[in-house]
Amino acid sequence: MTLPYLLLDIDGVLIPFPAADGSTPPTHVRHTVLPTGRRPDDSVPIWLDPSQGRILTDLLTNGIVTPVWCTSWRKDATTIIGPLLGLPDFPYLDLPRPQITTSHPDGYLWKRDHVDTWLGRSPAVWIDDDFTSLDHGWAAERTSRGTPTLIVQPDPHLGLQPEHLTKVTKWVSQLPTARAV
């Protein structure tokens, strides 16, 4: 078996959404960034937890997963977010830019059709805050067909926590190992 992909979202995972009162977790540091296509006077405030860079780097450098950004930040994930967290460089999925008004136009996360095609029969861990029950069903169906798939869904106001990565590590350790050909 090949290494499972680790598909990593950003908004609601690495950048938590503010609470109703506008607060963000005290562990997060504010940054002002300029995503691709925005005017210099139209920067974006984001909040990142520096410790997430360290714990993600530990996971990514131990060779148990193949990381891929799976986010609407697209290339900016590799040029803005990753460097701010001190993450090693890794690729991103070039997701489409659908004209939608909800994250779930078909009842499930809009990224899923693209991800499903891209993954093929590769095992995967997908960390995103915006899954529905249909996405969890999709992961269970892939797994039952012999393609191990784990969905990890952080609280979008707290973001990625160490226990999420512990879950990933434990899940990967239980996968069948690659067989020599």
C-alpha positions in Angstrom: 0.0 0.0 0.0 1.2 3.5 -0.8 1.5 6.1 1.9 -1.9 7.7 2.6 -2.4 11.2 1.5 -3.0 13.8 4.2 -5.4 16.3 2.7 -5.2 19.5 4.9 -7.7 22.3 4.8 -6.8 25.8 6.3 -10.0 27.8 7.2 -11.5 26.4 10.3 -8.6 24.0 10.7 -5.4 26.1 10.9 -7.2 29.4 10.9 -10.1 29.2 13.4 -13.2 31.2 12.8 -13.9 33.9 15.4 -16.4 33.2 18.1 -19.7 35.1 18.2 -18.0 37.8 20.3 -15.2 38.1 17.7 -12.6 36.4 19.9 -10.1 33.8 18.6 -8.2 31.2 20.7 -5.5 32.8 22.9 -3.0 30.4 21.4 -3.2 32.0 18.0 -1.2 34.9 16.7 -2.7 37.5 14.3 -1.0 38.0 10.9 -2.1 40.2 8.0 -1.6 38.6 4.6 -2.2 39.4 1.0 -3.6 36.5 -0.9 -3.2 36.2 -4.6 -5.4 38.5 -6.6 -6.1 41.0 -3.8 -5.1 44.6 -4.0 -2.5 45.8 -1.5 -5.1 47.8 0.4 -7.3 44.7 0.7 -5.2 42.5 3.0 -6.7 39.7 5.2 -6.3 39.2 8.9 -5.7 35.6 9.9 -4.8 33.8 13.2 -2.4 30.9 13.4 -1.1 28.9 16.3 2.7 28.6 16.1 2.6 25.3 17.9 0.6 23.8 15.1 3.6 24.2 12.8 5.8 22.2 15.1 3.3 19.3 15.6 2.4 19.2 11.9 6.1 19.2 10.9 6.7 16.2 13.3 3.8 14.3 11.6 4.9 15.3 8.1 8.6 14.5 8.5 8.1 11.1 10.0 7.2 9.6 6.6 3.8 8.1 7.4 1.7 10.4 5.2 2.1 12.3 2.0 0.8 15.9 2.7 -1.3 17.8 0.2 -3.0 21.1 0.8 -6.8 20.8 0.1 -8.0 24.3 0.5 -9.5 27.2 -1.3 -6.2 29.0 -0.5 -4.7 26.9 -3.3 -1.1 28.0 -4.0 -1.3 30.6 -1.3 -1.2 27.7 1.2 2.3 27.0 0.0 3.5 30.6 -0.2 1.7 32.2 2.7 0.3 29.8 5.3 3.0 27.1 5.3 5.9 29.5 5.7 4.1 31.4 8.5 3.9 28.0 10.4 7.4 26.9 9.4 6.0 23.9 7.5 8.0 22.1 4.9 6.9 22.8 1.4 4.3 20.4 -0.1 1.9 20.5 -3.0 -1.7 21.7 -3.1 -4.7 20.4 -5.0 -5.7 23.0 -7.7 -9.3 23.0 -6.7 -11.9 24.6 -9.0 -13.5 27.9 -8.2 -17.2 27.0 -8.3 -19.9 29.7 -8.3 -21.7 28.5 -5.1 -23.4 30.2 -2.2 -22.9 27.3 0.3 -20.1 24.8 1.0 -22.6 22.0 0.4 -24.4 22.6 -2.9 -25.1 18.9 -3.3 -25.5 18.1 0.4 -21.8 17.4 0.9 -18.6 19.4 0.9 -18.0 21.0 -2.5 -14.4 19.8 -2.7 -15.3 16.1 -2.5 -16.0 15.3 -6.1 -12.6 16.8 -7.1 -10.9 15.1 -4.3 -12.5 11.7 -5.1 -11.3 11.9 -8.7 -7.8 13.0 -7.7 -7.4 10.3 -5.0 -8.5 7.5 -7.2 -7.9 4.4 -5.0 -5.2 6.0 -2.8 -5.7 5.8 1.0 -6.3 9.2 2.6 -6.8 11.2 5.8 -8.8 14.3 5.1 -8.8 17.1 7.7 -11.5 19.7 7.2 -14.0 21.4 9.4 -16.9 21.4 7.0 -17.9 17.8 6.4 -21.5 16.6 6.4 -22.9 13.2 7.1 -22.7 12.4 3.4 -18.9 13.0 3.5 -18.6 10.7 6.5 -20.6 8.1 4.5 -18.3 8.6 1.5 -15.3 7.9 3.7 -16.9 4.8 5.2 -17.8 3.5 1.7 -14.3 4.0 0.3 -12.9 2.1 3.4 -15.4 -0.7 2.9 -14.3 -1.0 -0.7 -10.7 -1.5 0.4 -9.5 2.1 0.2 -8.8 3.2 3.8 -10.2 6.7 4.3 -10.3 8.7 7.5 -12.1 12.0 8.0 -11.0 14.3 10.8 -13.3 17.2 11.6 -12.0 19.9 14.0 -14.3 22.4 15.6 -14.0 25.4 13.3 -13.7 27.8 16.3 -10.9 25.9 17.8 -9.1 24.4 14.8 -6.7 21.6 14.7 -5.8 20.1 18.1 -3.0 17.7 19.1 -5.5 14.9 19.6 -6.5 15.2 15.9 -3.0 14.4 14.9 -2.7 11.6 17.5 -5.8 10.1 15.8 -4.2 10.4 12.4 -1.0 8.7 13.7 -2.9 5.9 15.4 -5.0 5.3 12.3 -2.0 5.2 9.9 -0.2 2.8 12.3 -3.1 0.3 11.9 -3.0 0.3 8.1 -1.6 -2.7 6.3 2.0 -2.1 5.3 3.1 -1.9 1.8 4.0 -5.2 0.2 7.1 -5.8 -1.8 6.4 -6.4 -5.4 
